[in-house]
Amino acid sequence: MAGDCIFCKISKGEIPAKKLYEDDELVAFWDTAPQAPIHFLVIPKKHLSGPAGTTAADDQLIGKVLRKGAELAAANGAADCRLVMNNGPEAGQTVFHLHMHVLGGRPMTWPPG
């Protein structure tokens, strides 16, 4: 865990967030600057810097992030949704704790802006 990581602090309850889901391995919470009517993040409680910071030992956890994001999207009215993970600053990653954005509730275009 990185001591100054905002997502680690959210997962430990040190910073408040509007949580959508939590278990022993994951937390999902609503984005504070939504880019769609439905926009939340799913993060592992284990600190991983991003997709490139994972190993084969994390495969099951990353699969759970993906599955839980899709389940929560459907439960919140966005069965059709976009699931996004950014990897590195040039890709738009600004918080270096693995997280998946779940966006829905409106048509999505490709490529994104």
C-alpha positions in Angstrom: 0.0 0.0 0.0 1.2 3.5 -0.8 0.8 5.7 2.3 -0.4 8.7 0.3 -2.7 6.9 -2.1 -6.1 8.4 -2.1 -7.8 5.1 -3.2 -6.1 3.2 -0.4 -7.4 5.8 2.0 -10.9 5.5 0.6 -10.7 1.7 0.8 -9.7 1.9 4.5 -12.4 4.4 5.3 -10.0 7.3 6.0 -11.5 9.4 3.2 -15.3 9.4 2.7 -16.8 8.2 -0.5 -20.3 7.4 -1.6 -19.7 3.6 -1.7 -21.8 1.4 -3.9 -20.3 -1.9 -2.9 -17.6 -3.3 -0.6 -16.3 -6.7 0.4 -12.9 -8.0 1.7 -11.2 -7.4 -1.7 -13.0 -4.6 -3.5 -14.6 -1.3 -3.1 -16.9 0.4 -5.6 -17.8 4.1 -5.2 -19.4 6.9 -7.3 -17.1 9.2 -9.2 -16.9 12.7 -7.8 -16.6 14.2 -11.3 -19.0 11.9 -13.4 -18.5 11.8 -17.1 -21.8 10.0 -17.6 -25.2 9.7 -15.8 -23.8 6.5 -14.2 -20.1 6.7 -13.4 -18.5 4.8 -10.6 -15.1 3.2 -9.9 -14.2 -0.3 -8.8 -10.9 -0.8 -7.0 -9.1 -3.6 -5.4 -8.2 -3.0 -1.7 -4.8 -4.3 -2.5 -2.6 -1.5 -3.8 -1.6 -2.2 -7.4 -0.1 0.8 -9.3 -2.2 0.0 -12.4 -2.7 -2.7 -15.0 1.0 -2.9 -15.7 1.7 -3.3 -12.0 -0.2 -6.7 -11.8 1.2 -10.2 -11.9 -0.3 -13.6 -12.6 -1.0 -13.8 -8.9 -3.5 -11.0 -9.4 -5.5 -12.6 -12.2 -8.4 -13.7 -10.0 -8.7 -10.3 -8.3 -8.6 -8.4 -11.6 -11.3 -10.8 -13.0 -13.4 -10.0 -9.9 -13.0 -6.2 -10.6 -14.3 -6.7 -14.1 -17.2 -9.0 -13.1 -18.3 -6.9 -10.2 -18.2 -3.7 -12.3 -20.5 -5.3 -14.9 -22.8 -6.6 -12.2 -23.1 -3.3 -10.5 -23.6 -1.5 -13.7 -26.6 -3.7 -14.6 -28.0 -3.4 -11.0 -27.9 0.4 -11.4 -29.6 0.6 -14.8 -26.6 0.5 -17.1 -26.4 -3.1 -18.4 -24.9 -1.5 -21.5 -21.8 0.2 -20.2 -18.2 1.2 -20.8 -15.5 -0.4 -18.6 -12.2 1.6 -18.7 -8.8 1.1 -17.1 -6.1 3.6 -17.9 -2.5 2.5 -17.8 0.1 5.3 -17.3 0.0 9.1 -17.5 -0.1 9.2 -21.3 -3.3 7.1 -21.2 -4.9 9.5 -18.7 -4.2 7.6 -15.4 -4.0 10.2 -12.6 -4.4 8.0 -9.6 -1.8 5.3 -9.5 -3.9 2.6 -7.9 -5.5 0.2 -10.2 -9.1 1.2 -10.8 -11.8 0.6 -13.4 -14.2 3.3 -14.4 -17.8 2.1 -15.2 -19.8 4.5 -17.3 -23.3 4.2 -18.6 -26.7 5.8 -18.8 -26.0 7.4 -22.2 -24.8 6.4 -25.6 -21.0 6.1 -25.8 -19.0 7.1 -28.9 -15.8 5.7 -30.2 -13.1 6.7 -30.2 -13.5 8.6 -26.9 -12.6 12.3 -26.9 
